[in-house]
Amino acid sequence: MRIVATVVLVGLFFTVLIGGLLKFATRARAVTVVRHLRRNGTYKVKIGPFENAWTPESPHSATRLSIGFPQMPGSGTVTYTLDPDSQLVRMRWEGKRGPTYEWSGPLPVTATPGFQRRGRWTLAISLSIFFVSVALGAIAGAATQSFVPGLVAGLIVGYFVAAGFWIERLMRSFRIASAELKTEVPSGEIEIDRSQSQGP
């Protein structure tokens, strides 16, 4: 039982740790940035010394998905601009002192409406799988007068099955969203409303 409990705790710890490392700052995460860019064409935001900012990155091959990466550039002003014809995002970081840095890359797959929609559906199904497994384990344990072992078994099975389903569906959503970005018509999909005010 101790080994099982340790495995469960370690799995939960790494899940929380990875989730925390991948969490973007709310004001400069990919979804927020793209929403402002599609509306205005430019997005400018000030970030603190420990805030993450989504950074565009050019894929090194045709098969690599356009995602970008989070980084902590430090205190300063981050300006994102969108080229509606090429769907290229440019990022310019200006610190309080020192040089200015620039990055560029395509729109991120993770910020497309289709990926967001499929991601919410995948998360709902994954949670359902987990809780159903826990419930079945508890019921089976109670029926055999081994409630705690049954509950723990349900937790372990549910965790790994739900995680495997979530990862597989997530990668499939990446591929579908990437194909959608490549086939969408820039002039029809990205319509910048110049009447909107710029900024966060």
N, C-alpha and C positions, 0 to 999 in steps of 0.2 A: 504493500500500500504506500509506503514511503517513497518508493521509486516512482510509482505512478503519479503521486502528488507532486514530486519534484519535476517530472517531465511536463506536467500540466503547467506548473508555475513558470518554468523556464520558457515554455512556448508562449505563454501570455506575456512574459517580460519582453521577449524579443519582438513580439507583435507590437506592443506599445512603443518600444524603442524605435523600431523601424518606422512606425507611423509618425512618431515625433520628428524623426530626422527628415522625413519627406514632406512635412507640413510647411507650406509656404506662408509667408506673411499675408494677412488678409488683404491689405491694400495693394500689394504687388504680386499677387499670385497670378498664374496664367489666365484663369477664367476671368478675373476682374480686369486684367490688362486688356484682354481681347474684347471684352464687352465695351470698354471705353474706346478702344481703337475702331471698332466697327461703327460706333456712334459719332466720333469726332475726328478720327484719323490721327490724333495725338493724345497722349496721356502723360501727365507730369505729376510726380509725387515725391515728397520728401520722406526719407527713411532714416531710422535711427541706426546706431552702431551695431545692434544685434538683430536687425530685421533681415529676413530673407527676401530676395527679389528674384522673380522669374527672369531668366536670361535666355534669349534666343540663341540657337546654335545651328549652324549649317550641317546637314547630314553629310557624312564622309562617303556614303555610298547610296546607290539608288534604292537599296533594300532596307536601309536604316530608317526608322520612324522619326518624324520630326516632333520632338518633345521639348528640347531645351533642358535647362538645369537650374536649380536654385543656388544662390550664393549670398554671402553677406559682404557686399562691397564696402560697407562702412557708412558713416553718416554723410549725407549729401543729398543731391537731387538726381532722381532717375527720370529720364524722358524717353518715352516709347513713341515711335512713329510708324505708320503703316503705309506701304506703297500698295494702293488698291489694285494696280495692274499686275503686279508680280506676286502679291500676297507675302511680301517680304517685310518682316518686322525688324526695326532698328532700335537698339537700346544705347543710350548715352548716359554715362554716370559721371557726375561732377561732384567731387568732394570739396570740403571746406578749404583744403590745401592740397597741393600736389597735382599730378597730371590728370587728364580726362581720359576715360576709357570708353570704347565702343564695341558693341557686338551686333551681329545680325544673323537672321535665320528665318525660316518659314513659320507660318502660323502653327502653334502647337496642337498636336492631335488631341491632347487632353482637354482643350478648351472648346472643342466643337460641340454643338448642341446634341448631335447624335451620340457621341461618346458619353456625355453627361447623362443623357436619358438612359442609355444602356447600363451605365455604371450604377445608377440608382436602382434599376430593376435587378441587376446582379447582386447588389448588396442585400436587397430585400429577400431574394431567394436563398442566399447564403445564410442569413440569419434564421430563416425559416427551417432550413436543413439542420442547423445547429440545435435549435430549441426542440424540434421534433425528435432528434436523436436523444437529447437529454431526457425528454418526457418518456420515450420508449424505454430507455435504460432504467429510469426510476420505476416505471410500471413493471418491467420484467424483474427488477430487483425486489420490489414489494411482493410480487407473486411468488417468488422463491425464497422469501424471508431473508433476502440479502440486499436490502435497500441501498445502503451506502456503496457497496461494490458495483451494483447495477447503475447507480447514478454516476459514479466515477467513470465507468466504462462508456456510458452515454456521452459524458463530457469529452472524453478522449476521441471517440469515434466521430462525434459531431464536429469537433474542432478541426480534425484533419480532413474530413470529407468536405466540410464547408469551405475550408481554406483552399483545398485543391480545386473545387468548383469555381471559387472566386478568381483564382489565379488564371485558370484556363479561359474563363469568360472574359477576363480583363485583357488578356493577350489577343483574343479574337476581336474584342471591341477596338483595340489599337489598330489592328489590320484593316478593319472595316472603315474606321474613321480616317485612316491614312488614305485609303482608296477614294473616299468621298472628297477629301481635300484636293486630290489630284485631278478629279473629274469635274469639280464644281466650276462654274463660269465666274471669273473674278468680277466682271462688270455687273453681273446680276446678283451675286451673293454679297459682295462687300459694297454697300452703298453708304458712303459717309455723309452724315447730316451736318453740314457746315453751320447750320443755325444754332446747334447746341453749343453751350459753353464748354471750354476745355478745362481740364484739370480734374482732380478727384471729386 
